[in-house]
Amino acid sequence: MKARALTLAVAVLLCAGAGVTAAQTARAKKPAGSIDLAKYPAPVRATIEAETKNATLKGVSKETEKGKVQYEVETLVNGKSRDLLLDPAGKVIEVEEEIALDAAPAPVQEAIRKQGTATKVESVRRGDTTTYEAVVQRKNGKKSEVAVNAQGKPVKG
């Protein structure tokens, strides 16, 4: 009886492993850049194609924010996230880019370090203004978000 139960357990594990392998193979066969850009307006497609030449396109979504249609484009550049926000005319409204804390201006680094240990830092460029957002681990172990301007002063994030 034990031998039969053991045989059955091994068979179940082998089948489960085969299912995982089949799923991984199916994902691996999915062509890179398989996001269908045809459903987006031509100016948006053109900007996406231009902005992702040296990046991996991870996703595109259409959003309505304050009654205005926008397109969020998620990319990966050199292993770091870089997200774009586009208007329907293809104009880049905002760029969020993951950076190392040391790449931020000194006042930003100081302001973030005062809050705790930065686990992720992003520069956010909107028009001519750049702000910095960080996820910090506080001394009490809790994580929170911090947003500052280039002078290290808090801003609403």
Disulfide bonds with the S-S distance in Angstrom:
none
